[in-house]
Amino acid sequence: MGLDLSLRIIVRGLVRHPIFSLPAVLLLALTAGAGLAMLALFRGVLLTPLPLPQPDRLITVCERHERLGDWCAVSTPAAYALGARAGSLEAFGVGRSWPFKIGGGTDAETVNGGLLGPGFLEALGVTPLLGRFPGPSEMGEENGRVVVLSHGLWTERYGQASDAIGSSLALEGVPHTVIGVLPADFRVPDLGFVQLWRPLVFQPDAVDRRHWRGFIGVARLADGASLASAHEELTALYAGLELDWEEVDETWRIDAMPLVDRLVGEIRAQLWLFAAAVALFVVIGAANVFNLFLFRALRTRDEDAIRAALGDRLHRRVARRLTEGLLVGVAGFGLGAVFGALLLRLFLRLAPPELPRLELVTVDTVSLLGAGAMAIAVAVSSCVFAGALAGTRRDGSPIGHRASSERRPSQVRSGLVAMETALSLMLLTSAAVVARSFHAYLSWDPGFETEGVAAASIFLSTADVPTREDAARVWREVEDFARAIPAVRSAATVSAGPLFGGTETDVYLVEGSSDRDARTVRWYDAGPGYFAALGRQIVAGREITEEDVPGAELVAVVNETLARQAWPGESAVGRVLRIPEREQSFRVAGVVADVPALVPGEPTEAEIFWSNRQIPRWGSFVVVRTQPGASLRSVETALSEIGPHATVRSLIPLGDRFRNELVQPRFLLFLVGLFAVLAGFLAAGGLFAVLAVSVAERKRELGIRIALGATRRRVMREILARGLVLTGVGAALGAGLQLVAERALVASVPGVAPAGGALLLTAVVALLLVALAAGLPPAARAGAADPTALLRE
């Protein structure tokens, strides 16, 4: 009964003082909601183990090059040899995506397929729901006409019928036998979109595949083996492979890392930036909550003294304050859970589609408990420390003289406001830096007209197009077919290009130079008319033509950056450069104008284009420039009728591909900007509260000063000056913190440049204006007060 009565008294007190309770609950809701969204995101993307058996034993194995940055892939011969020799690995296999056309005639459709080598699915620890997986004897075109279906494709095409095993499925027009079905909850990491798998169309140890490092290598550590021991063994074995193959190249090395790191490696740094922004926001919110509790403790200090004089014991007063803090914390968390769920939904809607493991991000019990504990801890600790700072004796009487007892809380509040201002400046400047970077993305000019240009990826059937000579012939047929479409002005093929994706990187040497002079280059194979179709200007020499055929001297077109690097101040046309890894040399036929780097501030990379008639591959893009007003849908429909030997994916306008590249910068701007703006509001609110409380505490002093002749303007000026001084001190601290935050942004976010003095000064002026606006109401109230009434109070 006594406890129930105390609770009712505490609740009634909170309801009667909404000027304290409502802001406290709202502030806790904001901080708890932000913390909840951050915890849910981190748990889903970074902390949740892979949904596979013994995920801690799964690693990815890569061949890396010192000049290729984060490139992480492996060739099939290297993986096959290492898997057979490494005792620290229980299983090792490779896989990659590869689209297929299934069915026949008008019912044919393109699906996301994949190629797998021996041991790939076994390394992941998955067992088939039905049937079996391909064995080593089923690798290669002749023996590998078997497929494994995803659960979704099995459901869609066979209605989950068990007799699907052993049935025939036309793949690229060739009958294949369905031998297995994967479990419903299984997704290959980094290749979760693949709907069916077929064995490699070549033997995994084929010598001519040693330079095709385009596969994901997945391995499972043997019992008792560690990542470090596996890495050491693989490094030694890889050095031996290079000697066996007589291809000693110390610039290539083998690397091994946890498989989950492959999925989240690129986004990890940006998520930590997001966590830092949220953490700073939570700190600012907690500081304001503490200020509110301190204000309340000071206001109720006389009430506590009266209670103590009437026999209320210290432990009851402490228990009452703790209960009050607990109630505020629980209410703030309840509202914050709703806010956090809405924030997380907005986050997922704006998140880039390539952000890994988004399907695992959800508001779970652990995230709720963490956010709830944070809200309650902030409220209860604020209540306890505020009561201690307000300072009462055991008997309830205030400690020390009134002036000294008021000075200490005032100093603490001022320090908190300065801290909030410093953190707000750091967040606001960071948001401005990201916004400037985003604007630079929007201002990107490729140097050619993008309107009416679209590209579709296209893959050739190795069954119908078995040799490179056949591939060169088919690329010519594809181009002729595309140019014959009435809505198309020009068309060409290219393995990649600006915003098309799929770039390949290697190193080049000019004739007569040594290996120490090697430089990185992005290479593409292109068909005749590619530069004309895209609108890229040939500034010297010529572009690739139909005369560049197999058997003729290998020729290439280079961009201006490569020409300046290799032959500064001289003509590049007619010069020879070599790609050591491919053991091929090319004579430069022409120089094409540069396309600036999409990422602001990054230099334009060296590029080389050689003829896909001389060195063809089975995958490419078909680039079309359409007639004004033409329907891309009609062009896409026409391209889909090229024939069964070619699989054509969606035709995507170049402008859409560019906008897709803006998704991640826009997302980061949203993250940093949202919390920067909210932090600015919290800092302004904290400054307003401190000045308002300061005016309220100094009412008697202000009344005496005005009665003794002080002008109202001088009183207002002093109050405003205090707010500006607090903001100035915080801004000075924030400028130093901004240098630290700036380094983290530049290091982890592509395209971000340092803020510079002008941007930092603008942020400081903005905060000073906020401080001025926050200080005007309490200053005006003090200046307009009646000194007689103030003295009477």
C-alpha positions in Angstrom: 0.0 0.0 0.0 2.8 2.4 0.9 4.7 1.6 -2.3 1.5 2.0 -4.3 0.9 5.4 -2.7 4.5 6.5 -3.3 4.3 5.5 -7.0 1.1 7.5 -7.4 2.7 10.5 -5.7 5.7 10.3 -8.0 3.6 9.9 -11.2 1.3 12.7 -10.1 4.4 14.9 -9.5 5.7 14.1 -13.0 2.3 14.9 -14.6 2.0 18.2 -12.7 5.5 19.3 -14.0 5.3 18.6 -17.7 8.0 21.3 -18.3 10.4 18.7 -16.9 8.8 15.3 -17.6 7.9 15.8 -21.3 11.3 17.1 -22.5 13.0 14.4 -20.5 10.9 11.6 -22.0 11.2 13.0 -25.5 15.0 13.3 -25.2 15.3 9.8 -23.9 13.1 8.6 -26.7 15.3 10.2 -29.3 18.5 8.8 -27.8 17.0 5.3 -27.1 15.5 5.2 -30.6 18.8 6.1 -32.3 20.6 3.6 -30.1 18.1 0.9 -31.0 18.5 1.5 -34.8 22.3 1.4 -34.4 22.3 -1.8 -32.4 19.9 -3.5 -34.8 22.0 -2.5 -37.8 25.3 -3.6 -36.2 23.9 -6.9 -35.0 22.4 -7.7 -38.5 25.3 -6.6 -40.7 28.4 -7.1 -38.6 27.8 -9.3 -35.5 25.3 -12.0 -36.6 27.2 -15.2 -37.7 26.7 -16.5 -41.2 23.7 -18.9 -41.2 25.9 -21.8 -42.1 27.3 -24.7 -40.1 30.3 -23.7 -38.0 30.7 -20.3 -39.6 33.8 -19.5 -37.7 35.7 -22.1 -39.8 34.7 -20.5 -43.1 37.3 -18.4 -44.9 37.8 -16.8 -48.3 41.0 -17.2 -50.2 42.2 -14.5 -52.7 45.0 -13.9 -55.1 46.0 -10.3 -54.5 48.3 -7.9 -56.3 50.1 -5.0 -54.7 48.8 -2.6 -57.4 45.2 -3.8 -57.4 44.0 -2.6 -54.0 41.2 -4.6 -52.5 40.9 -7.0 -55.4 39.9 -10.4 -53.9 39.4 -13.3 -56.3 41.1 -16.5 -57.3 41.8 -18.5 -60.5 40.5 -22.0 -60.7 43.9 -23.7 -61.3 45.3 -22.0 -58.1 42.3 -23.0 -56.1 42.3 -26.5 -57.4 46.0 -27.0 -56.7 45.9 -25.4 -53.2 42.8 -27.3 -52.2 44.5 -30.6 -53.1 47.7 -29.8 -51.1 46.7 -27.8 -48.1 46.3 -29.9 -45.0 44.8 -27.0 -43.0 41.7 -27.0 -45.3 39.0 -29.5 -45.1 37.4 -28.3 -48.4 38.2 -25.6 -50.9 36.1 -24.6 -54.0 35.3 -21.7 -56.3 32.2 -20.2 -57.7 30.9 -17.1 -59.6 27.8 -15.8 -61.1 26.9 -16.5 -64.7 23.5 -15.9 -66.3 21.8 -18.7 -68.2 18.9 -18.9 -70.5 16.6 -21.8 -69.5 13.8 -23.4 -71.4 13.3 -23.2 -75.1 11.5 -21.2 -77.8 9.2 -18.5 -76.7 9.2 -19.9 -73.1 12.9 -19.3 -72.7 13.9 -17.0 -69.8 17.1 -15.6 -68.3 17.9 -16.6 -64.8 20.7 -15.7 -62.4 23.0 -18.7 -62.6 26.3 -19.7 -61.3 29.4 -21.8 -62.1 30.9 -23.9 -59.3 34.0 -25.9 -59.0 34.5 -29.1 -57.0 34.3 -28.6 -53.2 32.5 -25.2 -53.4 29.1 -26.2 -51.9 30.8 -28.8 -49.6 33.1 -26.1 -48.1 30.0 -24.0 -47.2 28.8 -27.0 -45.2 25.4 -27.3 -47.0 23.7 -30.6 -47.7 21.2 -30.9 -50.5 17.5 -31.0 -49.7 17.1 -33.5 -52.5 19.6 -35.3 -54.7 23.3 -34.6 -54.7 25.9 -32.1 -55.8 28.2 -32.3 -58.8 31.4 -34.3 -58.3 34.9 -33.7 -59.7 34.2 -36.0 -62.6 31.4 -33.7 -63.7 33.6 -30.7 -64.4 34.0 -29.6 -68.0 31.6 -29.1 -70.9 31.3 -32.7 -71.9 30.6 -34.2 -68.5 29.1 -31.2 -66.7 25.6 -31.1 -68.1 24.0 -31.3 -64.7 22.4 -28.5 -62.6 21.5 -27.9 -58.9 18.4 -25.8 -58.3 17.8 -23.2 -55.6 14.7 -23.9 -53.5 13.0 -20.9 -55.1 13.5 -22.0 -58.7 12.5 -25.6 -57.7 9.3 -24.3 -56.2 8.6 -22.0 -59.2 9.2 -24.5 -62.0 8.4 -27.8 -60.4 6.0 -27.0 -57.6 8.4 -28.7 -55.1 7.8 -32.1 -56.8 10.4 -34.7 -55.8 10.5 -36.1 -59.3 12.3 -33.0 -60.4 15.4 -35.0 -59.6 16.5 -36.7 -62.8 14.4 -34.5 -65.1 15.8 -32.6 -68.0 16.2 -28.8 -68.1 17.3 -27.0 -71.2 20.2 -24.7 -70.4 21.4 -22.5 -73.2 19.5 -24.8 -75.5 21.3 -27.9 -74.3 19.6 -30.5 -72.1 20.9 -30.7 -68.6 19.9 -33.1 -65.8 18.6 -31.8 -62.5 20.6 -33.7 -59.8 20.0 -31.6 -56.7 17.9 -29.0 -54.8 19.3 -26.6 -52.2 17.6 -26.0 -48.8 15.1 -23.2 -48.6 17.1 -21.1 -46.1 20.5 -21.5 -47.9 22.1 -18.6 -49.6 25.7 -18.5 -50.9 27.4 -15.6 -49.3 28.0 -12.8 -51.8 26.0 -14.8 -54.4 22.7 -15.1 -52.7 20.8 -14.1 -55.9 21.9 -17.2 -57.9 19.0 -19.5 -58.8 20.8 -22.5 -60.2 24.3 -23.9 -60.3 26.1 -25.9 -62.9 29.7 -27.2 -62.9 32.5 -25.3 -64.6 32.4 -25.5 -68.4 36.2 -26.3 -68.3 38.5 -28.4 -66.2 39.4 -26.5 -63.1 43.1 -27.1 -63.5 43.2 -25.9 -67.2 46.4 -24.1 -67.8 44.8 -21.4 -70.0 42.7 -20.3 -67.0 45.6 -19.3 -64.7 45.2 -15.7 -65.5 41.4 -15.6 -65.0 41.2 -14.6 -61.4 37.4 -14.0 -61.4 36.1 -16.5 -58.9 35.2 -16.4 -55.2 37.3 -18.9 -53.3 35.6 -20.4 -50.3 37.4 -22.8 -47.9 36.6 -24.6 -44.6 39.3 -24.9 -42.1 40.2 -28.4 -40.9 39.7 -29.4 -37.3 42.3 -27.8 -35.2 43.5 -25.4 -37.9 43.5 -21.7 -37.4 43.3 -18.9 -39.9 46.9 -17.9 -39.2 48.2 -21.5 -39.8 46.1 -21.8 -43.0 47.4 -18.5 -44.2 51.0 -19.5 -43.6 50.6 -22.8 -45.4 48.8 -21.3 -48.4 51.5 -18.7 -48.8 54.2 -21.4 -48.9 52.2 -23.5 -51.3 51.4 -20.6 -53.6 55.1 -19.7 -53.9 55.7 -23.3 -55.0 52.9 -23.2 -57.5 54.5 -20.2 -59.2 57.8 -22.1 -59.5 56.0 -25.2 -60.9 54.2 -23.1 -63.4 57.4 -21.1 -64.3 55.6 -17.9 -63.6 57.5 -16.4 -60.8 55.9 -13.0 -60.0 56.4 -11.7 -56.5 53.8 -9.1 -57.0 51.0 -11.7 -56.7 50.4 -13.2 -53.3 47.8 -15.4 -51.6 45.6 -14.1 -48.8 43.0 -15.7 -46.5 40.4 -14.0 -44.3 37.1 -14.9 -42.6 34.4 -15.2 -45.1 32.2 -12.7 -43.3 34.9 -10.1 -43.8 34.5 -10.4 -47.5 30.8 -9.5 -47.2 31.1 -6.6 -44.9 34.7 -5.4 -45.5 33.8 -2.4 -47.7 30.9 -1.2 -45.5 32.5 -1.8 -42.1 34.2 1.6 -41.9 31.1 3.5 -42.9 29.0 1.6 -40.4 31.5 2.6 -37.7 31.2 6.2 -38.8 27.4 5.9 -38.5 27.9 4.4 -35.0 30.2 7.3 -34.0 27.6 9.8 -35.2 24.8 8.0 -33.2 27.1 7.8 -30.2 27.8 11.5 -30.2 24.1 12.2 -30.6 23.3 10.0 -27.6 26.0 11.8 -25.6 24.4 15.1 -26.4 20.9 13.8 -25.6 22.2 12.3 -22.3 23.8 15.7 -21.4 20.5 17.5 -21.9 18.6 14.8 -19.8 21.1 15.4 -17.0 20.6 19.1 -17.2 16.8 18.6 -16.9 17.3 16.4 -13.8 19.7 18.9 -12.3 17.2 21.7 -12.9 14.5 19.6 -11.2 16.8 18.7 -8.3 17.6 22.4 -7.7 13.9 23.3 -7.8 12.9 20.6 -5.4 15.8 21.1 -2.9 13.7 23.2 -0.6 10.9 20.6 -0.8 13.4 17.9 0.2 14.5 20.0 3.2 10.9 20.4 4.4 10.3 16.6 4.0 13.4 15.9 6.0 12.3 18.3 8.7 9.0 16.4 8.9 10.9 13.1 9.4 11.3 11.8 5.9 14.5 9.7 5.9 17.3 10.0 3.4 16.9 6.5 2.0 13.2 7.2 1.2 14.1 10.4 -0.6 16.8 8.6 -2.6 14.4 5.8 -3.4 11.8 8.3 -4.6 14.3 10.0 -6.9 15.5 6.6 -8.3 11.9 5.6 -8.9 11.3 8.9 -10.7 14.3 8.3 -12.9 13.2 4.8 -13.6 9.8 5.8 -14.6 11.1 8.5 -16.9 13.6 6.0 -18.4 10.9 3.4 -19.0 8.6 5.9 -20.6 11.4 7.3 -22.8 12.4 3.8 -23.9 8.7 2.9 -24.7 8.5 5.9 -27.0 12.0 5.4 -28.2 11.2 1.8 -29.4 8.6 3.2 -31.7 11.0 5.9 -33.0 13.8 3.4 -33.4 11.6 1.1 -35.4 10.5 3.9 -37.7 14.1 5.1 -38.1 15.3 1.6 -38.9 12.6 1.3 -41.6 13.6 4.6 -43.1 17.2 3.4 -43.0 16.5 0.2 -44.8 14.4 2.0 -47.4 17.3 4.4 -48.2 20.1 1.8 -47.9 22.0 0.9 -51.0 20.9 -2.5 -52.4 24.5 -3.7 -52.4 24.7 -3.2 -48.6 25.3 -6.8 -47.4 23.1 -8.8 -45.1 20.3 -6.3 -44.9 17.9 -9.2 -44.6 19.3 -9.9 -41.2 18.7 -6.4 -39.9 15.7 -6.4 -37.5 14.5 -5.1 -34.1 15.3 -8.1 -32.0 15.2 -8.8 -28.3 18.9 -8.1 -27.8 18.6 -4.7 -29.5 15.6 -3.8 -27.5 17.2 -4.8 -24.2 20.3 -2.8 -25.1 18.4 0.3 -26.0 16.2 -0.1 -22.9 19.2 -0.5 -20.6 20.8 2.6 -22.1 17.6 4.8 -21.6 17.1 3.6 -18.0 20.8 4.0 -17.2 20.9 7.5 -18.5 17.7 8.5 -16.6 18.7 6.9 -13.3 22.3 8.0 -13.3 21.2 11.5 -14.3 18.8 11.5 -11.4 21.4 10.3 -8.9 24.2 12.6 -10.0 22.0 15.6 -10.3 20.7 15.0 -6.7 24.3 14.7 -5.5 25.4 17.8 -7.3 22.4 19.8 -6.0 23.8 18.8 -2.6 21.7 18.3 0.6 22.7 17.1 4.0 21.3 14.0 5.6 18.8 16.2 7.4 17.8 17.8 4.1 19.3 21.2 4.6 21.3 22.6 1.7 25.1 22.2 1.8 27.1 25.4 2.2 26.1 29.0 1.3 23.5 29.5 -1.3 25.9 31.2 -3.7 28.5 28.5 -3.5 25.9 25.7 -3.8 24.4 27.3 -6.9 27.8 28.0 -8.5 28.8 24.3 -8.8 25.6 23.1 -10.7 25.8 26.2 -12.9 29.4 25.4 -13.8 28.5 21.8 -14.6 25.6 22.9 -16.8 27.8 25.4 -18.7 30.5 22.7 -19.2 27.8 20.3 -20.6 26.6 23.0 -23.0 30.1 23.7 -24.2 30.6 19.9 -24.8 27.3 19.7 -26.7 28.3 22.6 -28.9 31.7 21.0 -29.7 30.1 17.7 -30.7 27.4 19.5 -32.7 30.0 21.5 -34.6 31.8 18.3 -35.4 28.6 16.6 -36.7 27.4 19.7 -38.6 30.8 20.1 -40.3 30.9 16.4 -41.2 27.5 16.6 -42.7 28.5 19.7 -44.8 31.6 17.8 -46.0 29.5 14.8 -47.1 26.9 17.1 -48.7 29.7 18.9 -50.7 30.9 15.5 -51.8 27.4 14.5 -52.9 27.1 17.7 -54.9 30.4 16.9 -56.6 28.9 13.6 -57.6 25.9 15.3 -59.1 28.2 17.7 -61.1 30.1 14.8 -62.7 30.5 15.3 -66.5 31.7 12.3 -68.5 32.6 14.5 -71.5 30.0 13.0 -73.8 26.2 13.0 -74.2 24.6 10.4 -72.0 21.0 11.0 -73.2 19.7 8.1 -75.2 22.6 5.8 -74.3 21.9 2.5 -72.7 23.7 -0.8 -72.1 22.8 -4.4 -71.6 25.0 -7.2 -70.4 25.2 -10.1 -72.8 26.7 -13.6 -72.4 27.4 -16.2 -75.1 26.5 -19.8 -74.7 29.8 -21.9 -74.6 27.8 -24.8 -76.1 26.9 -22.8 -79.2 30.1 -20.7 -79.2 32.9 -23.0 -78.1 35.9 -21.2 -79.4 37.3 -17.6 -79.3 37.1 -17.4 -83.1 33.4 -18.3 -82.8 33.0 -15.6 -80.1 34.5 -12.9 -82.3 32.2 -13.9 -85.1 29.1 -13.7 -82.8 30.1 -10.3 -81.5 30.0 -9.0 -85.1 26.6 -10.6 -85.6 25.3 -9.0 -82.3 26.5 -5.6 -83.4 24.9 -5.9 -86.8 21.7 -7.1 -85.2 21.5 -4.2 -82.8 22.3 -1.6 -85.5 19.4 -3.0 -87.6 16.9 -2.2 -85.0 14.9 0.9 -86.3 15.1 2.8 -83.0 18.9 2.5 -82.8 21.3 5.1 -84.2 24.5 3.3 -83.4 25.6 0.2 -81.4 28.8 -1.5 -80.3 30.1 -4.1 -77.8 32.5 -3.6 -75.0 33.4 -5.6 -71.9 32.9 -2.6 -69.7 33.1 1.2 -69.6 32.0 4.2 -67.7 29.3 3.1 -65.2 28.8 -0.2 -66.9 30.7 -2.1 -64.2 32.8 -5.3 -64.6 36.1 -3.5 -65.1 39.3 -5.6 -65.1 42.6 -4.3 -63.7 46.2 -5.3 -64.5 49.6 -3.6 -64.9 51.4 -2.5 -68.0 54.9 -1.8 -69.2 56.1 0.4 -72.0 58.6 -1.1 -74.5 62.1 -1.2 -73.1 61.2 -0.6 -69.4 61.8 -2.9 -66.4 59.3 -4.6 -64.1 59.9 -1.9 -61.5 58.2 0.6 -63.9 54.9 -1.3 -64.1 51.8 0.8 -63.6 48.1 -0.1 -63.0 45.7 0.0 -66.0 42.1 -0.9 -66.5 41.6 -2.9 -69.6 38.5 -3.6 -71.8 37.9 -5.5 -75.0 35.7 -3.4 -77.4 34.2 -3.8 -80.8 34.5 -1.4 -83.8 32.4 1.7 -83.4 32.3 1.6 -79.6 33.8 5.1 -79.1 31.5 6.6 -81.8 28.4 5.0 -80.3 29.3 6.2 -76.8 30.4 9.7 -78.0 33.9 9.5 -76.7 36.3 11.6 -78.9 39.4 10.1 -80.5 42.0 12.8 -80.0 44.8 11.1 -81.9 45.1 8.1 -84.3 42.1 5.9 -84.9 39.7 3.7 -83.1 39.3 -0.1 -83.3 38.1 -1.3 -86.8 37.0 -4.5 -88.5 40.5 -4.7 -89.9 41.8 -5.6 -86.5 41.3 -9.3 -86.9 42.9 -12.5 -85.4 46.3 -13.1 -86.8 47.0 -9.4 -87.3 49.2 -7.3 -85.0 47.5 -6.7 -81.7 46.4 -3.1 -81.5 44.8 -1.0 -78.7 43.3 2.4 -78.0 44.5 4.1 -74.8 43.1 7.0 -72.9 44.9 10.4 -72.5 46.0 9.5 -68.9 47.8 6.4 -70.0 49.4 8.3 -72.9 50.7 11.0 -70.6 52.0 8.4 -68.1 53.8 6.3 -70.6 55.1 8.8 -73.1 55.0 12.3 -71.5 55.2 15.1 -74.1 55.3 12.6 -77.0 52.8 11.0 -79.3 51.5 7.6 -78.1 50.3 6.5 -81.6 52.5 3.7 -82.9 54.1 3.0 -79.6 54.1 -0.5 -78.0 53.1 -1.4 -74.5 53.0 -4.8 -72.8 50.7 -6.5 -70.3 53.1 -8.9 -68.5 50.4 -11.0 -66.9 48.8 -11.8 -70.3 52.2 -12.1 -72.0 50.8 -9.9 -74.8 52.1 -6.6 -76.4 49.9 -4.0 -78.2 50.6 -1.3 -80.6 48.7 1.9 -79.8 46.4 2.7 -82.7 44.7 5.7 -81.1 44.2 7.9 -78.0 40.7 8.5 -76.7 39.6 11.4 -74.5 39.6 10.8 -70.7 36.4 10.1 -68.8 36.8 11.8 -65.4 36.6 9.6 -62.3 33.1 9.3 -60.9 34.3 9.7 -57.3 35.1 13.3 -56.7 38.8 14.1 -56.1 40.1 10.8 -57.4 42.4 10.9 -60.4 41.4 9.5 -63.8 42.8 6.0 -64.2 44.8 4.7 -67.1 42.7 2.7 -69.6 43.4 0.4 -72.5 40.9 -1.0 -75.0 41.8 -3.8 -77.4 39.8 -5.4 -80.1 37.3 -8.1 -79.1 37.8 -9.5 -82.6 41.5 -10.2 -81.7 41.0 -11.2 -78.0 37.3 -12.0 -77.5 35.6 -13.2 -74.4 32.2 -14.8 -73.8 30.7 -11.9 -71.8 30.3 -8.2 -72.8 27.9 -5.3 -72.9 26.0 -4.1 -76.0 25.9 -0.3 -76.0 23.2 1.4 -78.0 22.5 5.1 -78.8 18.8 5.4 -79.6 16.9 7.8 -81.9 15.3 10.8 -80.1 12.1 9.7 -78.4 12.6 6.0 -79.0 11.3 3.5 -76.5 14.0 1.6 -74.7 11.4 -1.1 -74.0 11.1 -1.8 -77.7 14.9 -1.9 -78.1 15.2 -4.3 -75.2 12.5 -6.6 -76.7 14.2 -6.6 -80.0 17.6 -7.4 -78.4 16.1 -10.4 -76.6 15.4 -12.0 -80.0 19.1 -12.2 -81.0 19.1 -15.9 -80.7 19.6 -18.9 -78.3 23.4 -18.5 -78.4 23.3 -15.2 -76.5 21.7 -14.3 -73.2 20.8 -10.6 -72.9 20.0 -8.9 -69.6 18.0 -5.7 -68.9 18.8 -2.7 -71.0 19.6 0.1 -68.5 20.0 3.8 -69.5 23.3 5.3 -68.7 21.6 7.9 -66.6 20.0 5.3 -64.4 23.4 3.6 -63.9 24.8 6.9 -62.8 22.0 7.5 -60.3 22.6 4.0 -58.9 26.1 5.1 -58.1 24.7 8.0 -56.1 22.7 5.7 -53.8 25.6 5.1 -51.3 26.7 8.8 -51.1 23.1 9.8 -50.6 22.7 7.2 -47.9 25.7 8.4 -46.0 24.6 12.0 -46.3 21.3 11.0 -44.8 23.0 9.2 -41.9 25.4 11.9 -40.9 23.1 14.8 -41.8 20.1 13.5 -39.8 22.1 13.1 -36.6 24.0 16.4 -37.2 20.7 18.3 -37.5 19.2 16.6 -34.5 22.4 17.2 -32.5 22.2 20.9 -33.5 18.7 21.1 -32.2 19.6 19.4 -28.9 22.6 21.7 -28.4 20.4 24.7 -29.0 17.8 23.3 -26.6 20.5 22.7 -24.0 21.8 26.3 -24.4 18.3 27.7 -24.1 17.7 25.7 -20.9 21.0 26.8 -19.3 20.3 30.4 -20.1 16.7 30.2 -18.9 17.7 28.5 -15.7 20.4 31.1 -15.2 17.9 33.9 -15.6 15.6 32.2 -13.2 18.3 31.6 -10.6 19.5 35.2 -10.9 16.1 36.9 -10.6 16.9 38.5 -7.2 20.3 39.7 -8.4 18.8 41.1 -11.7 16.1 42.9 -9.8 18.5 44.6 -7.4 20.8 45.6 -10.3 17.9 47.1 -12.3 16.6 48.8 -9.2 20.0 50.3 -8.7 20.1 51.8 -12.2 21.4 49.0 -14.5 19.8 49.4 -17.9 17.7 46.6 -19.3 19.8 46.6 -22.5 22.9 45.9 -20.4 21.2 43.1 -18.6 20.1 41.5 -21.9 23.6 42.0 -23.4 25.2 40.2 -20.4 22.9 37.2 -20.7 23.4 36.9 -24.4 27.1 37.3 -24.0 27.2 34.4 -21.6 25.5 32.2 -24.2 27.8 33.3 -27.0 30.9 32.7 -24.8 29.7 29.1 -24.0 29.1 28.5 -27.7 32.5 30.0 -28.6 34.3 27.8 -26.1 32.4 24.8 -27.5 33.2 25.8 -31.0 36.9 26.0 -30.3 36.8 22.5 -28.8 34.7 21.3 -31.7 37.2 22.6 -34.3 39.9 20.3 -32.8 37.5 17.4 -32.7 36.6 18.1 -36.4 40.1 17.4 -37.5 39.9 13.9 -36.0 36.5 13.3 -37.6 37.7 14.6 -40.9 40.5 12.2 -41.1 38.2 9.3 -40.5 35.8 10.5 -43.1 38.4 11.0 -45.8 40.0 7.6 -45.0 36.7 5.6 -45.2 34.4 7.4 -47.5 35.3 7.7 -51.2 35.1 11.2 -52.6 35.2 13.1 -49.4 37.7 16.0 -49.2 38.8 18.0 -46.1 36.4 20.7 -44.9 38.7 23.7 -45.2 38.6 26.9 -43.2 35.6 28.5 -45.0 33.3 25.5 -44.3 34.4 25.3 -40.7 33.9 29.1 -40.2 30.4 28.8 -41.7 29.5 26.0 -39.2 30.8 28.1 -36.3 28.8 31.2 -37.4 25.7 29.0 -37.8 26.1 27.7 -34.2 26.6 31.3 -32.9 23.4 32.3 -34.6 21.6 29.3 -33.0 23.1 30.4 -29.6 21.9 34.0 -30.2 18.4 32.7 -31.1 18.3 30.4 -28.0 19.4 33.2 -25.7 17.0 35.9 -26.9 13.8 34.7 -25.1 15.4 34.4 -21.6 17.3 37.7 -22.1 14.2 39.5 -23.2 12.3 38.1 -20.3 15.0 39.3 -17.9 15.1 42.7 -19.5 11.3 43.1 -19.4 11.0 42.0 -15.8 9.5 44.3 -13.1 12.3 44.9 -10.5 9.7 45.5 -7.7 8.2 42.1 -8.5 11.6 40.4 -8.6 12.6 41.8 -5.3 9.2 40.9 -3.8 9.8 37.2 -4.9 
